[in-house]
Amino acid sequence: MSHGPLEASRSAWEQHPENSVNWPKRKKWSIVLVLATVILLVGLNATSVTTPGLIIAEHFHVIDTSFPHSFWPVTVWNTGAAIGPMIGMPMLENFGIRKGYMLLYLIFTAMVIPQALAHNFATLLVVRAIAGLVGGVLQNVLEQVAPEIWATEKERNLPITIYTFVYVSGVTLGPVLGAVVHELSWRWVFYIQLIIYGAMFPIVPLTIKETRGPIILSHLAKTDPSLAKAANELPHPKLLSLIYDAITRPAHLLFTEPVVFFLTLWAAFCFGLVFIMTQSIPQVYHTNYAFSDSASGLVQVSLFIGEAVGFAACLPQNAYYLRSARRNKSDPGVPIPEARLPLSIPASFIGLAGGLFWYAWSSFPHVHWIVPTIGLAFVGFAIMVIITAVDLYIADAYMKYAGSAIAAVALGENLFAAWLPLAAKSMYTRLGFQWTSSLLGFVAVGLTAAPMVLWWKGKVVRGKSGFIQEAKRAA
């Protein structure tokens, strides 16, 4: 009986219309779609600079012959995006999504101005590093918001799949924006972005509401006594403790959990390929087909088409995962995490490795340009399917540690995207177009072992993971 008032207070909160889980679907979807739009637009800033990269380097008297210095604006952006969420996400968790998100969006938009007006290369690099720090947080918010407003796995599947699609397609379409605009001037690549971000600015505060349950509950309890006891039992961790955990736990998971380590390698390689292609495509298509920088940038559309088809393919894969609950004998009624993987295995073999080999051995002047471009579409399909499978599998397997495990994956993705492409230009020059892309294809074949082992022995592997077993006991 002593717990009666507390249980009543909890029940009142669970049924309260201001609880984000109880919001109308229209309100939830408006938030998801605005957050997704921002993720896509932020991705444009990451890679749109690649198309006019050589022009920018020439403008600032940066020599690009022996080393791809023109790629540094992308490297510093992605390095910032790898670091930013480790600090920014705990702050949003502690202080709330709405105000922090609007402040970050304002800072990010403001950072586009000095990118457009930069008078030297160093200034451009510094402001792009800051943009990456902030942009990396903006790119991760939807993944945190989705479980706060959608109560069930079935409801969260589509928002998380949309998140992955816009996350990948934004950076894929950046070179396309650069190709369309940079003929005016490389500075117009940023002016156009500034116009787009400015047009979105009124929509963000009108749409984005506070979604953090503890923040909403604490606010409501000040005027609603029935919620006071539920609010009093909320934990109040210190911000520094949250930041410490946000930095150390993903690193610990990455280097002590084989599942996280190998799936991170797989997903990071895929994400890094998007950025490698910003260096490979101009080289291949300019040399073989005399494509201009603009025309080469437009070739990236093929990757996006593949990613869009991959998004569509992920929807029946999600349904297959939910149906797996019927055959789960060890945990009846709960979907099996390995049911996230069936599509990703052939996608990795046929789409990723096969697409890279196709792209490699059709990259000859006497072969029509559309042929290697089709191979790129297969690569785009695989990238979308694989990154979606990795994010959802890790979320299912690690449960309460899912945020840290996914943060480890995101860290790997951004670091690969930042640094791998720096070697791409010299590799394609020294090894040749065919053998460099083939080397990437062989790496893709090797990395496919990770999902195959999990599909075969996933239950055993999960059973040996201390983090997964602890999370399962706490569920």
C-alpha positions as CSV (number, residue, x, y, z in Angstrom):
1,M,0.0,0.0,0.0
2,S,2.9,2.3,0.6
3,H,3.6,2.4,-3.1
4,G,0.0,3.4,-4.0
5,P,0.6,7.1,-4.5
6,L,3.8,6.4,-6.5
7,E,2.1,3.9,-8.7
8,A,-0.8,6.3,-9.3
9,S,1.6,9.1,-10.2
10,R,3.4,6.8,-12.6
11,S,0.1,5.7,-14.2
12,A,-0.9,9.4,-14.5
13,W,2.3,10.1,-16.4
14,E,2.1,7.1,-18.6
15,Q,-1.4,8.1,-19.7
16,H,-0.8,11.9,-19.8
17,P,-1.4,13.5,-23.2
18,E,1.8,15.5,-23.0
19,N,3.9,12.3,-22.7
20,S,5.6,12.2,-26.1
21,V,4.7,8.5,-26.5
22,N,1.0,9.5,-26.4
23,W,1.2,12.3,-29.0
24,P,-1.0,12.0,-32.1
25,K,0.8,10.3,-35.0
26,R,0.5,13.4,-37.1
27,K,2.6,15.3,-34.5
28,K,5.1,12.5,-34.3
29,W,5.6,12.3,-38.0
30,S,5.9,16.0,-38.5
31,I,8.9,15.9,-36.0
32,V,10.4,12.9,-37.7
33,L,10.1,14.4,-41.2
34,V,11.6,17.8,-40.2
35,L,14.5,16.1,-38.4
36,A,15.1,13.9,-41.4
37,T,15.0,16.9,-43.8
38,V,17.7,18.6,-41.6
39,I,19.9,15.5,-41.6
40,L,19.8,15.4,-45.4
41,L,20.5,19.1,-45.7
42,V,23.4,18.9,-43.2
43,G,24.9,16.1,-45.3
44,L,25.0,18.4,-48.3
45,N,27.3,20.7,-46.4
46,A,29.7,17.8,-45.7
47,T,30.4,16.8,-49.3
48,S,29.2,19.6,-51.7
49,V,32.6,21.1,-51.4
50,T,34.2,18.1,-53.2
51,T,33.0,19.0,-56.7
52,P,34.7,22.4,-56.7
53,G,37.5,21.1,-54.5
54,L,40.3,21.7,-57.0
55,I,38.9,25.1,-57.9
56,I,39.0,26.1,-54.2
57,A,42.5,24.7,-53.8
58,E,43.6,26.7,-56.8
59,H,41.9,29.8,-55.5
60,F,43.8,29.6,-52.2
61,H,47.1,28.5,-53.9
62,V,46.9,25.0,-52.3
63,I,49.1,22.5,-54.3
64,D,47.2,19.3,-54.9
65,T,49.6,17.3,-57.1
66,S,51.4,15.1,-54.6
67,F,48.6,14.9,-51.9
68,P,44.9,15.6,-52.1
69,H,44.9,18.7,-49.9
70,S,41.7,19.8,-51.6
71,F,39.9,17.0,-49.5
72,W,40.9,18.6,-46.2
73,P,37.7,20.6,-45.9
74,V,35.8,17.2,-45.9
75,T,38.3,15.5,-43.6
76,V,38.0,18.2,-40.9
77,W,34.2,18.2,-41.2
78,N,33.9,14.5,-40.7
79,T,36.4,14.5,-37.9
80,G,34.3,17.1,-36.2
81,A,31.2,15.0,-36.8
82,A,32.9,12.0,-35.2
83,I,33.7,14.1,-32.0
84,G,30.6,16.3,-31.7
85,P,28.0,13.8,-30.8
86,M,30.1,12.5,-27.9
87,I,29.7,15.9,-26.2
88,G,26.5,17.2,-27.8
89,M,24.2,14.2,-27.3
90,P,24.6,13.9,-23.5
91,M,23.9,17.7,-23.3
92,L,20.7,17.3,-25.2
93,E,19.8,14.3,-23.1
94,N,20.4,16.3,-19.9
95,F,18.9,19.7,-20.9
96,G,16.3,18.6,-23.4
97,I,16.1,18.3,-27.2
98,R,14.1,21.4,-28.3
99,K,16.2,24.4,-27.1
100,G,19.5,22.6,-27.7
101,Y,18.5,21.6,-31.2
102,M,17.4,25.1,-32.2
103,L,20.7,26.5,-30.8
104,L,22.7,24.0,-32.8
105,Y,20.8,24.6,-36.0
106,L,21.4,28.3,-35.6
107,I,25.2,27.8,-35.0
108,F,25.4,25.4,-38.0
109,T,23.6,27.8,-40.3
110,A,25.8,30.7,-39.1
111,M,28.9,28.6,-39.9
112,V,27.9,28.5,-43.5
113,I,28.5,32.2,-43.8
114,P,32.3,32.2,-43.2
115,Q,32.5,29.1,-45.4
116,A,31.2,31.2,-48.2
117,L,33.2,34.3,-47.4
118,A,36.5,32.6,-46.4
119,H,39.6,34.6,-47.5
120,N,42.1,31.8,-46.9
121,F,42.2,28.0,-46.7
122,A,42.9,27.9,-43.0
123,T,39.7,29.9,-42.2
124,L,37.7,27.5,-44.4
125,L,39.1,24.5,-42.5
126,V,38.4,26.0,-39.1
127,V,34.8,26.9,-39.8
128,R,34.1,23.6,-41.5
129,A,35.5,21.8,-38.4
130,I,33.1,23.7,-36.3
131,A,30.3,23.0,-38.7
132,G,31.1,19.3,-38.5
133,L,31.1,19.3,-34.7
134,V,27.6,20.8,-34.7
135,G,26.4,19.0,-37.8
136,G,27.4,15.6,-36.4
137,V,25.0,16.2,-33.5
138,L,22.2,17.4,-35.7
139,Q,22.6,14.2,-37.8
140,N,22.1,12.0,-34.7
141,V,19.1,13.6,-33.0
142,L,16.5,11.6,-34.9
143,E,18.0,8.3,-33.8
144,Q,17.6,9.5,-30.2
145,V,14.1,11.0,-30.7
146,A,12.6,7.9,-32.4
147,P,12.4,5.7,-29.3
148,E,11.2,8.6,-27.2
149,I,8.0,9.1,-29.3
150,W,7.4,5.6,-30.7
151,A,6.7,3.0,-28.0
152,T,7.1,-0.2,-30.0
153,E,9.7,-1.7,-32.3
154,K,7.2,-2.0,-35.0
155,E,6.5,1.7,-34.9
156,R,10.2,2.6,-34.8
157,N,11.3,0.5,-37.8
158,L,10.2,3.0,-40.4
159,P,11.5,6.2,-38.7
160,I,15.0,4.6,-38.1
161,T,15.1,3.3,-41.8
162,I,14.2,6.9,-42.9
163,Y,17.0,8.2,-40.7
164,T,19.6,5.9,-42.3
165,F,18.4,6.8,-45.8
166,V,18.7,10.6,-45.3
167,Y,21.9,10.2,-43.4
168,V,23.5,8.4,-46.3
169,S,21.8,10.2,-49.2
170,G,22.6,13.6,-47.8
171,V,26.3,13.1,-48.2
172,T,25.8,11.3,-51.5
173,L,23.9,14.3,-53.0
174,G,26.4,16.9,-51.8
175,P,28.6,16.6,-54.9
176,V,25.5,16.8,-57.1
177,L,24.6,20.2,-55.5
178,G,28.2,21.2,-56.0
179,A,28.0,20.1,-59.7
180,V,24.8,22.1,-60.3
181,V,25.9,25.3,-58.6
182,H,29.7,25.7,-58.7
183,E,29.8,27.0,-62.3
184,L,28.5,30.2,-60.9
185,S,31.3,30.3,-58.4
186,W,32.5,27.9,-55.7
187,R,31.2,30.4,-53.1
188,W,27.7,30.0,-54.5
189,V,27.8,26.3,-53.3
190,F,27.6,27.8,-49.8
191,Y,25.3,30.7,-50.6
192,I,22.7,28.2,-51.9
193,Q,23.0,26.2,-48.8
194,L,22.6,29.3,-46.6
195,I,19.4,30.1,-48.5
196,I,18.1,26.6,-47.9
197,Y,19.0,26.5,-44.3
198,G,17.5,29.9,-43.8
199,A,14.2,28.8,-45.4
200,M,14.1,25.9,-43.0
201,F,14.8,28.0,-40.0
202,P,11.2,29.1,-39.2
203,I,10.0,25.5,-39.6
204,V,12.4,24.0,-37.0
205,P,11.0,25.9,-33.9
206,L,7.4,25.5,-35.1
207,T,7.7,21.8,-35.5
208,I,10.3,20.5,-33.1
209,K,8.9,20.0,-29.6
210,E,10.5,18.7,-26.5
211,T,10.5,14.9,-26.7
212,R,12.6,13.9,-23.7
213,G,10.1,12.3,-21.2
214,P,12.0,13.2,-18.1
215,I,12.2,16.9,-19.2
216,I,8.5,17.0,-20.0
217,L,7.6,15.2,-16.7
218,S,9.8,17.6,-14.6
219,H,8.1,20.6,-16.2
220,L,4.6,19.3,-15.8
221,A,5.2,18.3,-12.1
222,K,5.6,21.9,-11.2
223,T,1.9,22.6,-11.8
224,D,0.4,19.1,-11.6
225,P,0.7,17.5,-8.1
226,S,-0.4,14.1,-9.4
227,L,2.9,13.8,-11.3
228,A,5.1,15.0,-8.5
229,K,6.0,11.5,-7.1
230,A,6.8,10.2,-10.6
231,A,9.1,13.2,-11.2
232,N,10.8,12.8,-7.8
233,E,12.1,9.4,-8.7
234,L,13.8,10.6,-11.9
235,P,17.5,10.1,-11.9
236,H,19.6,13.2,-12.0
237,P,23.0,12.2,-13.4
238,K,25.7,14.9,-13.6
239,L,26.5,16.2,-17.0
240,L,30.2,15.5,-16.8
241,S,29.3,11.9,-15.9
242,L,27.1,11.6,-19.0
243,I,29.8,13.1,-21.2
244,Y,32.4,10.7,-19.7
245,D,30.1,7.7,-20.4
246,A,29.3,9.0,-23.9
247,I,33.1,9.0,-24.7
248,T,34.4,5.9,-22.8
249,R,31.5,3.4,-23.2
250,P,31.4,3.5,-27.1
251,A,35.2,3.1,-27.1
252,H,35.0,0.2,-24.6
253,L,32.3,-1.5,-26.6
254,L,34.2,-1.0,-29.9
255,F,37.4,-2.7,-28.6
256,T,35.9,-5.4,-26.3
257,E,32.8,-6.5,-28.2
258,P,33.6,-8.4,-31.4
259,V,30.0,-7.8,-32.6
260,V,30.4,-4.1,-32.4
261,F,33.9,-4.1,-33.7
262,F,33.3,-6.1,-36.9
263,L,29.9,-4.6,-37.7
264,T,31.5,-1.1,-37.2
265,L,34.2,-2.1,-39.7
266,W,31.5,-3.3,-42.2
267,A,29.3,-0.2,-41.8
268,A,32.2,2.3,-41.7
269,F,33.7,0.8,-44.9
270,C,30.3,1.3,-46.6
271,F,30.0,4.9,-45.4
272,G,33.6,5.6,-46.3
273,L,32.9,4.4,-49.8
274,V,30.5,7.3,-50.4
275,F,33.4,9.7,-49.7
276,I,35.9,7.6,-51.6
277,M,33.7,7.9,-54.6
278,T,33.8,11.7,-54.4
279,Q,37.5,11.2,-55.3
280,S,37.2,8.2,-57.6
281,I,34.4,9.3,-59.8
282,P,36.0,12.6,-61.0
283,Q,39.3,10.7,-61.7
284,V,37.7,7.8,-63.6
285,Y,35.1,9.9,-65.6
286,H,37.5,12.7,-66.5
287,T,40.2,10.4,-67.7
288,N,38.1,7.9,-69.5
289,Y,35.2,10.1,-70.8
290,A,36.5,13.7,-70.5
291,F,33.7,14.6,-68.1
292,S,33.9,18.0,-66.6
293,D,33.8,18.5,-62.8
294,S,30.1,19.2,-63.0
295,A,29.3,16.1,-65.1
296,S,31.4,14.0,-62.8
297,G,29.5,15.3,-59.8
298,L,26.2,14.4,-61.4
299,V,27.3,10.8,-61.7
300,Q,26.8,10.6,-57.9
301,V,23.1,10.5,-58.7
302,S,23.6,6.8,-59.5
303,L,24.6,6.1,-55.9
304,F,21.5,7.9,-54.7
305,I,19.3,5.9,-57.0
306,G,20.7,2.7,-55.6
307,E,20.2,4.0,-52.0
308,A,16.6,4.8,-52.8
309,V,16.0,1.3,-54.1
310,G,17.8,0.0,-51.0
311,F,15.4,2.0,-48.8
312,A,12.5,0.4,-50.5
313,A,14.1,-3.1,-50.1
314,C,14.5,-2.5,-46.4
315,L,10.8,-2.2,-45.8
316,P,9.9,-5.9,-46.5
317,Q,13.1,-6.8,-44.6
318,N,11.7,-4.9,-41.5
319,A,8.5,-6.9,-41.9
320,Y,10.5,-10.2,-42.0
321,Y,12.2,-9.2,-38.8
322,L,8.9,-8.6,-37.0
323,R,7.5,-12.0,-38.2
324,S,10.6,-13.7,-36.7
325,A,9.0,-13.3,-33.2
326,R,6.7,-16.3,-34.1
327,R,9.6,-18.7,-34.3
328,N,11.7,-17.4,-31.4
329,K,11.7,-20.4,-29.0
330,S,14.1,-19.0,-26.4
331,D,12.3,-15.7,-26.0
332,P,8.8,-16.2,-27.3
333,G,7.1,-13.1,-28.9
334,V,10.4,-11.2,-29.3
335,P,11.8,-10.8,-32.8
336,I,15.2,-12.4,-33.4
337,P,18.0,-9.8,-33.9
338,E,19.6,-12.0,-36.6
339,A,16.4,-11.6,-38.7
340,R,17.7,-8.1,-39.5
341,L,20.5,-9.6,-41.6
342,P,19.2,-11.8,-44.5
343,L,19.0,-9.0,-47.1
344,S,22.3,-7.5,-46.1
345,I,24.4,-10.6,-46.8
346,P,23.5,-10.9,-50.6
347,A,23.6,-7.1,-50.7
348,S,27.2,-7.2,-49.5
349,F,28.2,-9.9,-51.8
350,I,26.3,-8.9,-55.0
351,G,25.6,-5.2,-54.4
352,L,28.8,-4.0,-52.6
353,A,31.5,-6.4,-53.8
354,G,29.8,-7.2,-57.1
355,G,29.1,-3.5,-57.8
356,L,32.7,-2.6,-57.0
357,F,34.1,-5.3,-59.4
358,W,31.6,-4.1,-62.0
359,Y,32.7,-0.5,-61.6
360,A,36.3,-1.6,-61.7
361,W,36.3,-3.7,-64.9
362,S,34.0,-1.5,-66.9
363,S,36.1,1.6,-66.2
364,F,37.7,1.7,-69.7
365,P,37.4,4.5,-72.3
366,H,36.0,2.1,-74.9
367,V,33.1,1.0,-72.5
368,H,30.1,3.4,-72.5
369,W,30.0,5.5,-69.3
370,I,26.6,4.2,-68.3
371,V,28.1,0.7,-67.7
372,P,30.3,1.7,-64.7
373,T,27.6,4.0,-63.5
374,I,25.2,1.0,-63.2
375,G,27.8,-0.6,-61.0
376,L,27.8,2.4,-58.7
377,A,24.0,2.1,-58.3
378,F,24.5,-1.5,-57.0
379,V,27.1,-0.1,-54.5
380,G,24.6,2.6,-53.4
381,F,21.9,-0.1,-52.9
382,A,24.3,-2.2,-50.7
383,I,25.4,0.8,-48.7
384,M,21.9,1.7,-47.7
385,V,20.9,-1.9,-46.8
386,I,24.0,-2.7,-44.8
387,I,24.1,0.5,-42.7
388,T,20.4,0.0,-41.9
389,A,21.0,-3.6,-40.9
390,V,23.9,-2.8,-38.7
391,D,22.1,0.1,-36.9
392,L,19.0,-2.0,-36.2
393,Y,20.8,-5.2,-35.3
394,I,22.9,-3.4,-32.7
395,A,19.9,-1.6,-31.3
396,D,18.1,-4.9,-30.9
397,A,21.0,-6.9,-29.5
398,Y,22.4,-4.3,-27.1
399,M,19.1,-2.9,-25.8
400,K,19.9,-0.5,-23.0
401,Y,23.5,-0.1,-24.3
402,A,22.2,0.5,-27.9
403,G,22.9,4.2,-27.8
404,S,26.6,3.6,-26.9
405,A,27.0,0.8,-29.4
406,I,25.5,2.8,-32.2
407,A,27.7,5.8,-31.2
408,A,30.7,3.5,-31.7
409,V,29.4,2.7,-35.2
410,A,28.9,6.4,-36.0
411,L,32.4,7.2,-34.7
412,G,33.9,4.6,-37.0
413,E,31.8,5.7,-40.0
414,N,32.8,9.4,-39.7
415,L,36.5,8.5,-39.1
416,F,36.6,6.3,-42.1
417,A,34.8,9.0,-44.2
418,A,37.3,11.5,-43.0
419,W,40.5,9.7,-43.6
420,L,40.1,6.9,-46.1
421,P,39.5,9.1,-49.1
422,L,42.8,10.9,-48.6
423,A,44.5,7.7,-49.9
424,A,42.0,7.2,-52.8
425,K,43.5,9.6,-55.3
426,S,47.1,8.1,-55.1
427,M,45.7,4.5,-55.1
428,Y,43.7,5.1,-58.2
429,T,46.8,6.7,-59.8
430,R,49.3,4.1,-58.8
431,L,47.2,0.9,-58.9
432,G,45.0,1.9,-61.7
433,F,41.2,2.3,-61.8
434,Q,40.6,-1.5,-62.2
435,W,42.8,-2.8,-59.4
436,T,42.0,-0.1,-56.9
437,S,38.2,-0.7,-57.1
438,S,38.9,-4.4,-57.2
439,L,40.9,-4.1,-54.0
440,L,37.9,-2.4,-52.4
441,G,35.7,-5.2,-53.7
442,F,37.9,-7.8,-52.1
443,V,37.7,-5.9,-48.8
444,A,33.9,-6.0,-49.2
445,V,34.0,-9.8,-49.7
446,G,36.0,-10.2,-46.5
447,L,33.8,-8.0,-44.4
448,T,30.7,-10.0,-45.4
449,A,32.0,-12.7,-43.1
450,A,30.7,-10.6,-40.1
451,P,27.0,-10.9,-40.9
452,M,27.4,-14.5,-42.1
453,V,28.8,-15.6,-38.8
454,L,26.1,-13.8,-36.9
455,W,23.4,-15.3,-39.1
456,W,24.9,-18.7,-38.5
457,K,25.9,-18.5,-34.8
458,G,24.4,-15.1,-33.7
459,K,22.6,-16.6,-30.7
460,V,25.8,-18.2,-29.4
461,V,27.8,-15.0,-30.0
462,R,25.2,-12.9,-28.1
463,G,25.2,-15.4,-25.3
464,K,29.0,-14.8,-24.7
465,S,28.6,-11.0,-24.6
466,G,28.6,-9.6,-21.1
467,F,27.0,-6.3,-22.3
468,I,24.2,-8.1,-24.2
469,Q,23.4,-10.4,-21.3
470,E,23.4,-7.6,-18.8
471,A,21.1,-5.6,-21.0
472,K,18.8,-8.6,-21.4
473,R,18.6,-9.1,-17.6
474,A,17.7,-5.4,-17.2
475,A,15.0,-5.5,-19.8
